Amino acid sequence: MKRNKPYVGISGLIEPQQQFVYEDARRSHEVLRRRGLLMGVKAVHNTQWLDRPNKYGRNWYPVGGEEFRYALTDSDVFYESEMGVAQMYLDPESIRKQPDYPEEFVDRVMARGERWLTHLQFDMLPFHDPESREWGNVISRIRRRGYGVIMQCHGPAMAQGAEVALGQLRRLPRLDYVLFDASHGTGKRLDTQALLPFLDAAYNDTELEARGTNFGLAGGLSAAIVYDELQPVVRAFPEVSWDAEGRLHVPLDSPKNAGKLDDDAVRAYLDASAQVLQDGAN
């Protein structure tokens, strides 16, 4: 099976106007048009299970079904290679105490996002924890509905080393993408040297290759960090994906548009991504 198409990701969208602006910016670069554009909408316990705001605010995390449903435009008007991704965080205490919680939360997100949803992404899911539940049924449930699955391989899983982490990922049903993020979702600046062994082992894993799984990285990316850090990664692994979030948003203490994606920062990030890909091709 051919590996899934690589993407450049932007996380934290809340409205279709952002989608249109960023798609236009992507289409201005031929090298980016050959990749997917992942547009991530946050779907976490507080905002989509309890339906209440969290500390990041509505400019970053849509609250409740209506805001989530209309965060992106209808998928039948997506440009080619656009990916509408629900980025899920499941509450660990609820996982332990409510046996049906993961399935019910996934079902709710799929129903709320069905206008635009193409993939579900699991952030900080304890797939690596032998004391945690079996996640195969949850992932298979998503795949039966026709959606793709992205699994973040986060700090605690990566702390066990590349071979152990990949072995744990192989035990799951087919994943479209694995996203290596050693920052544990905190936005800590990307550590390229720490990620290279994981990408090397992943791209040499014949079982995951046969499933079509592709790989990405994340962690504190901005335009400057993309340009500084990703050139050697792209030269070594030209099919790698990446995603950015925290450094693309207006600071939460800003008096205006706190938490909202900064259009100028996103454009600069896409410009830098295009430059890195162009340099890697030469």
C-alpha positions in Angstrom: 0.0 0.0 0.0 1.3 3.4 -0.9 2.0 5.8 2.0 -0.5 8.5 2.7 0.2 11.8 1.2 2.4 14.2 3.4 0.8 17.3 4.7 1.6 20.7 6.3 -0.7 21.3 9.2 -2.3 24.3 10.9 -4.1 23.7 14.2 -6.7 25.7 16.0 -9.1 26.9 13.3 -12.6 28.1 14.3 -14.2 29.5 11.2 -14.3 28.9 7.4 -12.8 32.3 6.6 -9.5 31.1 8.1 -9.7 28.0 5.9 -10.1 30.1 2.7 -7.3 32.5 3.6 -4.8 29.7 4.4 -5.8 27.7 1.3 -5.1 30.7 -0.9 -1.7 31.1 0.8 -0.9 27.4 0.2 -2.0 27.5 -3.4 0.5 30.4 -4.1 3.3 27.8 -3.7 3.4 25.0 -6.2 5.5 22.8 -3.9 2.7 23.0 -1.2 0.0 22.2 -3.7 1.6 18.7 -4.0 0.9 18.1 -0.3 -2.1 18.0 1.9 -3.2 21.0 4.0 -4.3 19.8 7.4 -6.7 22.1 9.1 -7.1 21.1 12.8 -10.2 21.9 14.9 -9.8 21.3 18.6 -12.2 18.8 20.2 -11.3 18.3 23.8 -13.1 17.1 26.9 -14.0 20.5 28.3 -15.2 22.1 25.0 -16.8 19.2 23.2 -17.8 16.7 26.0 -18.8 19.1 28.8 -19.5 21.9 26.2 -17.9 24.7 28.3 -15.0 27.0 27.5 -11.5 26.2 28.6 -8.6 28.5 29.4 -7.7 29.1 25.8 -11.0 30.6 24.9 -13.4 30.4 22.0 -11.0 32.1 19.6 -9.0 28.8 19.7 -11.3 26.1 20.9 -14.9 26.0 19.6 -17.4 25.2 22.3 -20.4 23.0 21.8 -21.9 21.4 18.7 -22.8 24.5 16.7 -19.4 26.1 16.9 -17.7 22.9 16.1 -20.1 22.0 13.2 -19.4 25.3 11.4 -15.7 25.6 12.2 -14.8 24.6 8.6 -16.8 24.7 5.4 -18.7 21.7 3.9 -16.3 19.0 2.7 -17.8 18.9 -0.7 -16.4 22.3 -1.4 -12.9 21.5 0.0 -10.0 22.1 -2.3 -8.1 19.0 -3.4 -5.9 17.6 -0.6 -7.6 19.6 2.2 -7.9 17.6 5.5 -10.5 18.6 8.1 -9.2 17.1 11.3 -10.8 16.9 14.7 -8.0 17.0 17.2 -9.2 15.1 20.2 -8.0 15.0 23.8 -9.8 12.4 26.0 -9.8 13.1 29.8 -7.8 10.4 31.6 -10.1 10.3 34.6 -13.1 9.8 32.4 -11.3 7.0 30.5 -10.8 5.2 33.8 -14.2 5.7 35.3 -16.6 5.6 32.3 -16.2 2.5 30.2 -18.2 3.8 27.3 -16.7 7.3 27.3 -14.2 7.0 24.5 -16.7 5.5 22.1 -19.4 8.0 23.0 -17.0 10.9 22.7 -15.8 9.7 19.3 -19.3 9.2 18.1 -20.3 12.7 19.2 -17.3 14.3 17.4 -18.0 12.4 14.2 -21.7 13.5 14.3 -20.8 17.2 15.1 -18.1 17.4 12.4 -19.6 15.3 9.7 -20.0 18.3 7.3 -16.2 18.7 7.0 -14.5 15.9 8.9 -11.9 13.7 7.1 -9.7 12.5 10.0 -9.7 12.2 13.8 -6.4 12.9 15.6 -5.7 11.6 19.1 -3.5 13.8 21.2 -1.8 12.4 24.3 -3.9 9.2 24.2 -2.3 6.6 26.6 -2.0 3.9 23.9 1.4 3.1 25.3 0.1 2.4 28.8 -0.3 -1.4 29.5 -2.8 -0.5 32.3 -4.9 1.5 29.9 -7.8 0.1 27.9 -7.7 -1.5 24.5 -7.9 1.2 21.8 -8.4 -1.1 18.7 -12.2 -1.0 18.9 -12.2 2.8 19.1 -10.0 3.2 16.1 -11.8 0.5 14.1 -15.1 2.3 14.9 -13.7 5.5 13.2 -12.4 3.6 10.2 -15.7 1.9 9.6 -17.3 5.4 9.3 -14.7 6.1 6.5 -12.5 8.6 8.4 -8.8 8.5 8.7 -6.8 8.3 12.0 -3.8 10.3 13.2 -2.1 9.2 16.4 0.2 11.6 18.3 3.2 9.7 19.6 3.9 12.0 22.6 6.4 12.4 25.3 5.7 9.4 27.6 5.5 7.0 24.7 8.7 8.4 23.1 10.5 8.1 26.4 10.5 4.3 26.0 12.6 4.6 22.8 11.8 4.3 19.1 11.6 0.5 18.8 9.2 0.2 21.8 7.0 3.0 20.7 6.7 1.6 17.2 5.9 -1.8 18.5 3.0 -0.3 20.5 1.8 1.5 17.4 1.9 -1.6 15.4 -0.5 -3.3 17.8 -3.2 -0.7 16.9 -5.4 -1.0 13.8 -4.1 0.8 10.7 -3.1 4.4 11.3 -2.9 6.9 8.5 -0.3 9.1 10.2 1.8 9.0 13.3 2.8 12.4 14.6 5.9 12.5 16.8 5.7 15.3 19.3 8.2 15.0 22.2 6.9 18.3 23.7 3.8 16.4 24.9 1.6 19.0 23.3 3.1 21.9 25.3 4.5 23.7 22.3 8.1 23.4 23.5 10.5 24.1 20.7 11.2 21.3 18.3 14.2 19.1 19.2 15.3 17.8 15.8 18.0 15.6 17.1 15.6 13.9 19.4 13.1 13.2 16.6 15.5 11.9 13.9 15.9 8.4 15.5 12.1 8.0 15.6 11.7 9.0 12.0 14.6 6.8 10.9 13.1 3.8 12.7 9.5 4.6 11.5 10.5 5.0 7.8 12.3 1.6 8.0 9.4 -0.2 9.6 8.2 -2.5 6.9 4.9 -3.4 8.6 3.8 0.2 9.0 4.9 0.9 5.4 2.7 -1.9 4.2 -0.2 -0.3 6.0 0.4 3.0 4.2 1.2 4.8 7.4 3.1 8.1 7.0 4.8 10.2 9.7 5.0 13.7 10.9 6.5 15.9 13.6 5.3 18.8 15.8 6.3 20.8 18.7 6.7 24.6 18.9 7.0 25.2 15.2 6.9 28.7 13.7 8.1 30.2 10.4 11.6 30.7 11.8 11.9 27.3 13.5 10.6 25.6 10.4 13.3 27.2 8.3 16.0 26.7 10.9 15.2 23.1 11.9 13.4 21.2 9.2 15.8 21.5 6.2 18.0 18.5 7.3 14.8 16.5 8.2 13.3 17.0 4.8 16.5 16.1 3.1 16.6 12.8 5.0 12.8 12.1 4.9 11.2 14.0 2.0 7.7 12.5 2.7 7.6 13.8 6.3 4.7 16.0 7.5 4.6 18.7 10.1 2.0 20.6 12.1 2.1 23.9 14.0 -0.2 25.5 16.5 0.8 27.5 19.6 3.3 29.9 18.0 0.8 30.7 15.2 -1.8 32.1 17.6 -2.2 35.5 19.1 -0.9 35.4 22.7 -3.6 34.8 25.3 -2.7 38.0 27.2 -3.2 40.2 24.1 -5.9 42.8 24.4 -7.3 42.0 20.9 -8.0 38.6 19.3 -6.4 36.7 22.2 -5.9 33.1 21.2 -6.9 33.5 17.6 -4.8 32.3 14.7 -2.5 35.2 13.5 -3.0 35.3 9.7 0.4 36.9 9.2 2.1 34.2 11.3 0.3 31.5 9.4 1.3 32.9 6.0 4.9 33.2 7.1 4.8 29.6 8.3 3.5 28.4 5.0 6.1 30.5 3.1 8.9 28.9 5.2 7.4 25.4 4.7 7.4 26.0 1.0 11.0 27.3 1.0 12.2 24.2 3.0 10.5 21.8 0.6 11.9 23.7 -2.4 15.4 23.7 -0.9 15.1 20.0 -0.1 14.2 19.2 -3.7 17.3 20.9 -5.1 
